[in-house]
């Protein structure tokens, strides 16, 4: 097998080596003969996840807390895992810090949004806020893994991989799961990896966090040195060689997977370049996403690429706003005003994505999911000018695909510190997303090492309160 792979890599066939390595296993080990049928009618066909790496502050964006302004500067006790871990005791005094940004109510629903997000504020009637999300892990690494894989430290399949495994792809010429600009840190490829699921279900990476979106593509996808007819003959030769070996080793599912992966890479060679070609969009559409503007161009391109992939039939598209530095983008421990720079970079593209999906009729069967690995504290870290990590209560939002628009579920306490009403564990978020796609999170399992695994482990509930 290794010699065969080396032959393909060296033949210069332009089949997209990166795509092959990411997608090998289309009919791989232990894959079901057919994807599990939805247990109920799905409300959505696909998900776009907008990952705000590092943790935006809920009390500075969508979770308005007047008490912070009333008690600004006061020393008050806050107990959370991070404080206890750092101080070794409960009841540590922390300085309450008000938000530097003003809040106002927007839309017919009257939801509160800070002036960090003026463009998203115009779309609140499409949004469903989860104001009482809580999660596992107080550091970026474990919390990011839990967000993407449902586990803080063990190697588990990512959300997109589970969806690919459960539903397959809508388009045989494209992978089911694509991740745009993923970060190399805090779990790196594990956040879009299949773990023990068949290799086909790994996310296909386009670009990298912090890199220019113009370069977010699949390398080696085309070959300008050989005509298509010659490339096709080379692929046919490799297929025939593999088929001969398969006849000698019937039931070799790994070999079957390799054969099919070559064919998929060939089909991608024809289809992917057109999907990723943003020049095909009108000037007005590109302007909607902020493309051409210095501040918003990069993330705008990522969001528009996500819409095009969604339209082409990709099931799960993750879009990361972040970087590959030690301190992820939104991680403002000592410089909270930096949130304004990040908000300016993502606000218009996100609002543009929502508007574009809606006017094309795609928002009806597409879920847009916005969030991060955790939120931030209502107090100033070390009495400084930033906020610490807060997994105990923070905000995410969903839009489209069967969730109530202009709705808010759950609440944190009067400081925005801890989820107290409508508490929604991240396992519940995962369960609800699968439910919207027609998948029962308790039934979508995979047997490995003698036990059945699932995304939500042994917990999680569907948040019925937010469903239409």
NUGU-854695 format. One record per residue (C-alpha): x, y, z. Coordinates in Angstrom, 3 decimals. Each point is the difference from the previous one (the first is absolute). Layout:
N
+----------+----------+----------+
:        X :        Y :        Z :
+----------+----------+----------+
:        X :        Y :        Z :
...
+----------+----------+----------+
END
This chain:
468
+----------+----------+----------+
:        X :        Y :        Z :
+----------+----------+----------+
:    0.000 :    0.000 :    0.000 :
:    2.753 :    2.448 :    0.864 :
:    1.690 :   -0.487 :   -3.416 :
:   -3.319 :    0.622 :   -1.710 :
:   -0.466 :    3.235 :    1.938 :
:    3.484 :    1.135 :   -0.887 :
:   -0.695 :   -0.736 :   -3.674 :
:   -3.114 :    2.163 :    0.079 :
:    1.784 :    2.814 :    1.803 :
:    2.906 :   -0.049 :   -2.429 :
:   -1.983 :   -0.481 :   -3.177 :
:   -0.995 :    3.673 :   -0.073 :
:   -3.587 :   -0.915 :   -0.788 :
:   -1.460 :    3.054 :    1.701 :
:   -2.516 :   -2.042 :    1.953 :
:    0.413 :    2.151 :    3.070 :
:    2.378 :   -1.879 :    2.284 :
:   -1.129 :    2.033 :    2.974 :
:   -3.604 :   -0.841 :   -0.799 :
:    0.888 :   -3.666 :   -0.315 :
:    1.751 :   -0.120 :    3.340 :
:   -2.880 :    1.813 :    1.670 :
:   -2.736 :   -2.011 :   -1.651 :
:    1.479 :   -3.501 :   -0.346 :
:   -2.519 :   -2.476 :    1.223 :
:   -3.246 :    0.807 :   -1.825 :
:   -1.011 :   -3.594 :    0.524 :
:    2.407 :   -0.505 :    2.850 :
:    0.168 :   -2.429 :    2.898 :
:   -3.237 :   -0.612 :    1.844 :
:   -1.941 :    2.640 :   -1.933 :
:   -3.681 :   -0.921 :   -0.191 :
:   -1.314 :   -1.294 :   -3.329 :
:   -2.269 :    3.046 :   -0.076 :
:    0.011 :    3.127 :    2.153 :
:   -2.436 :   -0.299 :    2.918 :
:   -3.395 :    1.280 :   -1.030 :
:   -1.263 :    2.983 :    1.991 :
:   -2.294 :   -1.120 :    2.794 :
:   -2.286 :    2.952 :   -0.773 :
:   -0.465 :    2.651 :   -2.634 :
:    3.027 :    2.330 :    0.010 :
:   -0.517 :    3.715 :    0.304 :
:    3.387 :    0.770 :   -1.546 :
:    2.389 :   -1.560 :   -2.483 :
:    3.281 :    1.636 :    0.981 :
:    1.828 :    2.131 :    2.569 :
:    2.378 :    2.951 :   -0.261 :
:    1.931 :    0.410 :    3.252 :
:    1.576 :    3.413 :    0.585 :
:    2.701 :   -0.729 :    2.577 :
:    1.169 :    3.075 :    1.912 :
:    3.266 :   -1.423 :    1.304 :
:    1.062 :    1.159 :    3.444 :
:   -3.348 :    0.903 :    1.558 :
:   -1.880 :    3.278 :   -0.609 :
:   -1.416 :    1.577 :    3.140 :
:   -3.729 :   -0.657 :    0.315 :
:   -0.462 :    3.037 :    2.294 :
:    1.557 :    2.247 :   -2.649 :
:   -1.931 :   -1.360 :   -2.985 :
:   -3.453 :   -1.574 :    0.465 :
:   -0.622 :   -0.484 :    3.751 :
:   -0.916 :    3.425 :    1.385 :
:    0.568 :    0.321 :    3.758 :
:   -0.785 :    3.452 :    1.503 :
:    1.330 :   -1.244 :    3.356 :
:    3.550 :    0.177 :   -1.392 :
:   -0.303 :    3.767 :   -0.466 :
:   -1.695 :    0.453 :    3.381 :
:    2.769 :   -1.867 :    1.849 :
:    2.914 :    0.951 :   -2.230 :
:    3.244 :    0.063 :    1.987 :
:   -1.359 :   -1.787 :    3.061 :
:    1.869 :   -2.956 :    1.460 :
:   -2.338 :   -2.980 :    0.178 :
:    0.401 :   -3.767 :    0.461 :
:   -0.196 :   -2.197 :   -3.117 :
:    0.381 :   -3.741 :    0.217 :
:    0.841 :   -1.866 :   -3.178 :
:    2.357 :   -2.786 :   -0.987 :
:    2.589 :    2.396 :   -1.382 :
:    0.112 :    2.171 :    3.154 :
:    0.156 :   -3.010 :    2.303 :
:    2.745 :   -1.589 :   -2.095 :
:    2.090 :    3.190 :    0.067 :
:   -0.588 :    1.021 :    3.619 :
:   -0.608 :   -3.342 :    1.661 :
:   -2.967 :    1.351 :    1.930 :
:   -3.604 :    1.062 :   -0.353 :
:   -1.405 :    3.459 :    0.461 :
:    2.850 :    1.859 :   -1.678 :
:   -0.719 :    3.687 :   -0.463 :
:   -0.046 :    1.250 :   -3.593 :
:   -0.620 :    3.468 :   -1.419 :
:   -3.268 :    0.298 :   -1.913 :
:    0.610 :    1.581 :   -3.409 :
:   -2.746 :    1.593 :   -2.077 :
:   -0.069 :   -0.348 :   -3.758 :
:    1.744 :    2.766 :   -1.931 :
:   -2.685 :   -0.323 :   -2.688 :
:   -3.600 :    1.166 :    0.043 :
:   -2.923 :   -2.371 :   -0.428 :
:   -3.291 :    0.630 :   -1.761 :
:   -3.062 :   -2.022 :   -0.940 :
:   -0.419 :   -0.869 :   -3.659 :
:   -2.520 :   -1.485 :   -2.398 :
:   -3.616 :   -0.875 :    0.607 :
:    1.138 :   -2.522 :    2.617 :
:    1.777 :    2.715 :    2.002 :
:    3.139 :   -2.050 :    0.694 :
:    2.958 :    1.765 :    1.586 :
:    3.192 :    0.388 :   -2.027 :
:    3.029 :    2.143 :    0.807 :
:    1.373 :    2.506 :   -2.464 :
:    2.855 :   -2.427 :   -0.685 :
:   -2.347 :   -1.672 :   -2.504 :
:   -2.055 :    2.642 :   -1.846 :
:   -0.437 :   -2.193 :   -3.092 :
:   -1.056 :   -3.140 :    1.866 :
:   -2.391 :    2.198 :    1.969 :
:   -1.979 :    0.476 :   -3.221 :
:   -0.458 :   -3.783 :   -0.242 :
:   -1.183 :   -0.766 :    3.565 :
:   -3.468 :   -0.945 :   -1.208 :
:    1.653 :   -2.986 :   -1.699 :
:    2.040 :   -1.053 :    3.039 :
:   -0.744 :   -2.432 :    2.809 :
:    2.151 :    0.801 :    3.029 :
:    1.159 :   -2.589 :    2.517 :
:    0.938 :    2.118 :    3.002 :
:    0.769 :   -2.749 :    2.502 :
:    2.518 :   -2.233 :   -1.727 :
:    2.552 :   -1.703 :    2.236 :
:    2.807 :   -2.361 :   -0.882 :
:    2.987 :   -2.037 :    1.181 :
:    3.580 :    1.243 :    0.218 :
:    1.351 :    3.324 :    1.251 :
:    2.960 :    0.187 :   -2.397 :
:   -0.136 :    0.456 :   -3.775 :
:    1.341 :   -3.441 :   -0.895 :
:   -2.478 :   -2.217 :    1.845 :
:   -2.928 :    2.383 :   -0.507 :
:    0.636 :    0.223 :   -3.758 :
:    0.171 :   -3.780 :   -0.266 :
:   -3.245 :   -0.281 :    1.951 :
:   -1.685 :    2.492 :   -2.308 :
:    1.024 :   -1.925 :   -3.102 :
:    0.135 :   -3.595 :    1.233 :
:   -2.026 :   -0.246 :    3.212 :
:    3.035 :   -0.967 :    2.080 :
:    2.683 :    2.042 :    1.729 :
:    2.914 :   -2.385 :   -0.407 :
:   -0.843 :   -3.320 :   -1.659 :
:    0.260 :   -0.458 :   -3.772 :
:   -3.576 :    0.178 :   -1.258 :
:   -1.607 :    0.735 :   -3.390 :
:   -0.857 :    3.628 :   -0.703 :
:   -3.526 :    1.326 :   -0.487 :
:    0.427 :    0.239 :   -3.767 :
:    1.335 :   -3.538 :   -0.173 :
:   -3.026 :   -1.336 :    1.888 :
:   -2.320 :    1.857 :   -2.383 :
:    1.892 :   -1.300 :   -3.026 :
:   -0.204 :   -3.529 :    1.424 :
:   -3.697 :    0.310 :    0.769 :
:   -1.229 :    1.689 :   -3.172 :
:    2.695 :   -0.259 :   -2.662 :
:    0.355 :    2.756 :   -2.571 :
:   -2.660 :    1.762 :   -2.054 :
:    2.463 :    0.229 :   -2.892 :
:    2.085 :   -3.003 :   -1.085 :
:    2.514 :    2.379 :   -1.569 :
:    0.829 :    1.725 :    3.292 :
:    0.903 :   -1.090 :    3.523 :
:   -2.714 :    0.124 :    2.642 :
:    2.111 :    1.997 :    2.471 :
:    2.207 :    3.019 :   -0.718 :
:    1.860 :    2.144 :    2.519 :
:    1.104 :    3.478 :   -1.099 :
:    3.138 :    1.461 :    1.597 :
:    0.326 :   -2.464 :    2.897 :
:    2.468 :    0.728 :    2.782 :
:    3.044 :   -2.181 :    0.616 :
:   -0.250 :    0.575 :    3.748 :
:   -2.255 :   -1.203 :    2.814 :
:   -0.526 :   -3.433 :   -1.491 :
:    0.783 :    0.942 :   -3.598 :
:   -1.116 :   -2.703 :   -2.452 :
:   -1.798 :   -1.894 :    2.757 :
:   -2.655 :    2.732 :   -0.171 :
:   -0.937 :   -1.114 :   -3.500 :
:    1.225 :   -3.573 :    0.122 :
:   -1.995 :   -3.251 :   -0.171 :
:    1.892 :   -1.777 :    2.826 :
:   -1.188 :   -3.622 :   -0.263 :
:   -2.707 :    0.711 :   -2.605 :
:    0.860 :   -0.948 :   -3.603 :
:    2.578 :    2.409 :   -1.432 :
:   -2.442 :    1.294 :   -2.614 :
:   -1.697 :    2.042 :    2.704 :
:    3.002 :    2.198 :    0.798 :
:   -0.492 :    3.659 :   -0.789 :
:    1.690 :    1.313 :   -3.129 :
:    2.045 :    3.025 :    1.058 :
:    0.118 :    3.158 :   -2.103 :
:    2.712 :    2.441 :    1.060 :
:    1.057 :    0.598 :    3.593 :
:   -0.886 :    2.323 :    2.847 :
:    1.705 :    3.344 :   -0.332 :
:    0.822 :   -0.626 :   -3.662 :
:   -1.422 :    1.939 :   -2.949 :
:   -3.375 :   -1.318 :   -1.119 :
:    1.079 :    0.489 :   -3.613 :
:    2.301 :   -2.986 :    0.502 :
:   -2.644 :   -2.202 :    1.611 :
:   -0.203 :   -2.767 :   -2.551 :
:    0.952 :   -3.640 :   -0.567 :
:    3.571 :   -0.270 :   -1.124 :
:    0.961 :   -2.155 :   -2.981 :
:   -3.618 :   -0.206 :   -1.106 :
:    0.793 :    0.624 :   -3.640 :
:    2.899 :   -0.878 :   -2.272 :
:    0.820 :    2.386 :   -2.816 :
:    2.814 :   -2.216 :   -1.311 :
:   -2.187 :   -2.822 :   -1.308 :
:   -3.231 :    0.070 :   -2.004 :
:   -3.129 :   -1.364 :    1.633 :
:   -0.036 :   -3.062 :   -2.273 :
:    3.454 :   -1.079 :    1.179 :
:   -0.891 :    0.577 :    3.642 :
:   -3.119 :   -2.120 :   -0.462 :
:    2.039 :   -2.833 :   -1.532 :
:    2.413 :    0.101 :    2.939 :
:   -2.893 :   -0.200 :    2.449 :
:   -1.532 :   -2.888 :   -1.953 :
:    3.306 :   -1.865 :    0.162 :
:    0.228 :    0.459 :    3.750 :
:   -3.620 :   -1.081 :    0.377 :
:    0.614 :   -3.147 :   -2.052 :
:    3.087 :   -0.874 :    2.061 :
:   -1.969 :    0.460 :    3.199 :
:   -2.934 :   -1.999 :   -1.356 :
:    2.318 :   -2.893 :   -0.817 :
:    1.371 :    0.018 :    3.522 :
:   -3.523 :    0.238 :    1.378 :
:   -0.946 :   -3.161 :   -1.869 :
:    2.858 :   -1.725 :    1.785 :
:   -1.065 :    1.437 :    3.353 :
:   -3.798 :    0.183 :   -0.038 :
:   -1.502 :    1.955 :    2.857 :
:    3.033 :    2.273 :    0.423 :
:   -1.995 :    3.075 :    0.943 :
:    3.104 :    2.156 :    0.340 :
:    0.886 :   -0.695 :   -3.613 :
:   -3.586 :    0.610 :   -1.071 :
:    0.179 :    3.325 :    1.791 :
:    3.181 :    0.979 :   -1.823 :
:   -1.522 :   -0.824 :   -3.393 :
:   -3.063 :    2.107 :    0.693 :
:    2.050 :    2.866 :    1.447 :
:    1.944 :    0.319 :   -3.266 :
:   -3.273 :    0.301 :   -1.883 :
:   -1.303 :    2.620 :    2.417 :
:    3.214 :    2.004 :   -0.352 :
:   -0.412 :   -0.151 :   -3.793 :
:   -3.543 :    1.302 :    0.252 :
:    1.141 :    2.731 :    2.380 :
:    2.609 :    1.082 :   -2.544 :
:   -2.833 :    0.925 :   -2.344 :
:   -2.409 :    1.503 :    2.541 :
:    1.906 :    1.616 :    2.874 :
:    1.784 :    2.795 :   -1.920 :
:   -3.332 :    1.410 :   -1.136 :
:   -1.507 :   -0.179 :    3.491 :
:    2.959 :    1.862 :    1.510 :
:    0.103 :    2.671 :   -2.713 :
:   -1.407 :    3.081 :    1.736 :
:    0.536 :    2.061 :   -3.153 :
:   -3.162 :   -1.617 :   -1.310 :
:   -2.003 :    2.041 :    2.529 :
:   -1.424 :    3.412 :   -0.823 :
:    1.610 :    3.141 :    1.355 :
:   -3.075 :    0.664 :    2.125 :
:    0.182 :   -3.439 :    1.585 :
:    3.692 :    0.384 :    0.773 :
:   -0.678 :    3.427 :    1.493 :
:   -2.701 :   -1.531 :    2.205 :
:    2.717 :   -2.099 :    1.663 :
:    2.453 :    2.888 :    0.268 :
:    2.325 :   -1.393 :   -2.669 :
:    2.244 :    2.760 :   -1.301 :
:    0.048 :    1.801 :    3.345 :
:    3.249 :   -0.329 :    1.916 :
:   -1.564 :   -0.903 :    3.341 :
:   -2.541 :   -2.539 :   -1.209 :
:    1.475 :   -1.402 :   -3.215 :
:    1.607 :   -3.102 :    1.487 :
:   -2.875 :   -1.279 :    2.125 :
:   -2.465 :    1.159 :   -2.635 :
:    1.661 :   -2.331 :   -2.489 :
:   -0.220 :   -2.861 :    2.463 :
:   -3.712 :    0.592 :    0.566 :
:   -0.776 :    0.293 :   -3.704 :
:    1.969 :   -3.174 :   -0.644 :
:   -2.132 :   -1.689 :    2.672 :
:   -3.198 :    1.079 :   -1.746 :
:    1.256 :   -1.359 :   -3.327 :
:    0.968 :   -3.328 :    1.597 :
:   -3.368 :   -0.127 :    1.734 :
:   -1.775 :    0.673 :   -3.290 :
:    2.071 :   -2.743 :   -1.679 :
:   -1.110 :   -2.645 :    2.515 :
:    2.667 :   -0.175 :    2.717 :
:   -1.638 :   -1.164 :    3.237 :
:    2.176 :    1.672 :    2.617 :
:    2.135 :    3.084 :   -0.555 :
:    2.082 :    1.430 :    2.793 :
:    1.312 :    3.551 :   -0.336 :
:    2.656 :    1.003 :    2.527 :
:    0.754 :    3.556 :    0.963 :
:    3.308 :   -0.319 :    1.796 :
:    3.723 :   -0.382 :   -0.366 :
:    2.808 :   -2.412 :    0.780 :
:    1.523 :    1.975 :    2.863 :
:    0.252 :   -1.033 :    3.646 :
:   -2.867 :    2.354 :    0.897 :
:   -3.041 :   -0.613 :   -2.232 :
:   -1.710 :    2.970 :   -1.622 :
:   -2.753 :    0.861 :    2.481 :
:    2.108 :   -0.849 :    3.066 :
:    0.241 :    3.430 :    1.640 :
:    1.412 :   -0.590 :    3.481 :
:    1.550 :    3.442 :    0.283 :
:   -1.367 :    2.070 :   -2.877 :
:   -3.764 :   -0.291 :   -0.281 :
:   -0.248 :    2.945 :   -2.472 :
:    1.694 :   -2.319 :   -2.528 :
:   -3.419 :   -1.645 :   -0.339 :
:   -0.929 :    2.969 :   -2.177 :
:    2.588 :   -0.926 :   -2.654 :
:   -1.249 :   -3.572 :   -0.212 :
:   -3.645 :    1.071 :   -0.034 :
:    0.679 :    2.389 :   -2.872 :
:    1.609 :   -2.830 :   -1.989 :
:   -2.903 :   -2.455 :    0.346 :
:   -3.173 :    2.019 :    0.526 :
:   -0.783 :    1.051 :   -3.573 :
:    0.967 :   -3.358 :   -1.563 :
:   -2.237 :   -1.905 :    2.446 :
:   -2.952 :    2.302 :   -0.598 :
:    0.664 :   -0.273 :   -3.726 :
:   -0.007 :   -3.786 :    0.187 :
:   -3.343 :   -0.035 :    1.820 :
:   -1.523 :    2.445 :   -2.467 :
:    1.355 :   -1.866 :   -3.030 :
:   -1.204 :   -3.390 :    1.234 :
:   -3.447 :    1.398 :    0.722 :
:   -0.497 :    1.722 :   -3.331 :
:    1.052 :   -3.188 :   -1.813 :
:   -2.409 :   -2.145 :    2.024 :
:    2.891 :   -1.935 :    1.530 :
:   -0.561 :    1.094 :    3.587 :
:   -3.158 :   -2.124 :    0.130 :
:    2.020 :   -3.226 :   -0.070 :
:    3.410 :    1.231 :    1.170 :
:    0.996 :    0.503 :    3.638 :
:    2.454 :    2.785 :    0.718 :
:    1.681 :   -0.570 :    3.383 :
:    2.084 :    2.742 :    1.656 :
:    2.106 :   -0.563 :    3.077 :
:    3.285 :   -0.770 :    1.698 :
:    1.538 :   -2.432 :    2.459 :
:   -1.164 :    2.133 :    2.965 :
:   -0.849 :    3.559 :    1.001 :
:    1.680 :    2.482 :    2.320 :
:   -0.341 :    1.165 :    3.593 :
:   -1.930 :    3.091 :    1.127 :
:    2.929 :    1.029 :    2.175 :
:    3.404 :    1.391 :   -0.945 :
:    2.699 :   -2.630 :    0.012 :
:    2.619 :    0.861 :    2.640 :
:   -1.691 :    3.407 :    0.354 :
:    1.268 :    0.839 :   -3.473 :
:   -1.637 :    0.983 :   -3.286 :
:   -1.077 :   -3.396 :   -1.341 :
:   -2.237 :   -2.941 :    0.818 :
:    0.865 :   -3.606 :    0.839 :
:   -1.453 :   -3.228 :   -1.454 :
:   -3.547 :   -0.869 :    1.029 :
:   -1.435 :   -3.445 :   -0.843 :
:   -2.806 :    0.340 :    2.547 :
:   -2.417 :    2.197 :   -1.951 :
:    0.283 :    1.561 :   -3.441 :
:   -1.899 :    0.668 :   -3.224 :
:   -0.268 :   -1.782 :   -3.322 :
:   -2.527 :    0.629 :   -2.745 :
:   -1.623 :   -2.050 :   -2.747 :
:   -1.873 :    1.133 :   -3.093 :
:   -2.144 :   -1.737 :   -2.614 :
:   -0.671 :   -3.698 :   -0.381 :
:   -2.865 :   -0.464 :    2.452 :
:    0.913 :    2.224 :    2.962 :
:   -2.232 :    2.793 :    1.287 :
:    1.036 :    3.343 :   -1.503 :
:    0.247 :    3.056 :    2.225 :
:   -0.032 :   -2.254 :    3.061 :
:    2.120 :   -0.247 :    3.136 :
:    0.332 :   -3.062 :    2.200 :
:    1.564 :   -0.150 :    3.450 :
:    1.693 :    2.593 :    2.159 :
:    3.117 :    0.614 :    2.016 :
:    0.007 :    1.615 :    3.433 :
:   -0.209 :    3.772 :    0.419 :
:    3.718 :    0.338 :   -0.696 :
:    0.068 :   -2.307 :   -3.047 :
:    2.304 :   -2.406 :    1.807 :
:   -1.876 :   -3.288 :    0.452 :
:   -2.837 :   -1.667 :   -1.928 :
:   -3.006 :   -0.100 :    2.332 :
:   -3.145 :   -0.428 :   -2.138 :
:   -0.463 :   -2.187 :   -3.060 :
:    3.484 :   -1.390 :    0.544 :
:    1.305 :   -1.455 :   -3.260 :
:    3.044 :   -2.239 :    0.150 :
:    2.074 :   -0.194 :   -3.155 :
:   -1.065 :   -3.644 :   -0.299 :
:   -3.564 :    1.385 :   -0.234 :
:    1.065 :    2.320 :   -2.815 :
:    1.525 :   -2.953 :   -1.872 :
:   -3.110 :   -2.120 :    0.587 :
:   -2.223 :    2.793 :   -1.323 :
:    2.097 :    0.552 :   -3.121 :
:   -0.153 :   -3.713 :   -0.850 :
:   -3.746 :    0.002 :    0.665 :
:   -0.521 :    2.868 :   -2.437 :
:    1.775 :   -2.105 :   -2.628 :
:   -2.338 :   -2.921 :    0.711 :
:    2.479 :   -1.985 :    2.089 :
:   -0.643 :   -1.381 :    3.474 :
:    3.139 :    0.706 :    2.027 :
:   -0.617 :   -3.140 :    2.067 :
:   -0.286 :   -2.196 :   -3.091 :
:    2.855 :    1.454 :   -2.072 :
:    2.678 :   -2.307 :    1.390 :
:    3.146 :   -1.757 :   -1.121 :
:    1.408 :   -3.145 :    1.577 :
:    3.685 :    0.234 :    0.772 :
:    2.219 :   -1.860 :    2.474 :
:   -2.953 :   -1.986 :    1.280 :
:   -2.445 :    2.815 :    0.750 :
:   -2.373 :    2.343 :   -1.805 :
:    1.109 :    3.631 :   -0.233 :
:   -2.026 :    3.077 :   -0.835 :
:    0.620 :    3.741 :   -0.245 :
:   -1.875 :    0.727 :    3.226 :
:    1.604 :   -2.891 :    1.940 :
:   -2.621 :   -1.049 :    2.581 :
:   -1.837 :    3.282 :    0.453 :
:   -1.541 :    2.864 :   -1.948 :
:   -3.616 :    0.912 :   -0.727 :
:   -1.707 :    1.682 :   -2.925 :
:   -0.912 :    3.580 :    0.935 :
:   -3.610 :   -0.232 :   -1.163 :
:   -0.740 :    3.502 :    1.273 :
:    1.832 :    1.594 :   -2.950 :
:   -1.519 :   -2.116 :   -2.774 :
:   -2.727 :    1.285 :   -2.316 :
+----------+----------+----------+
END
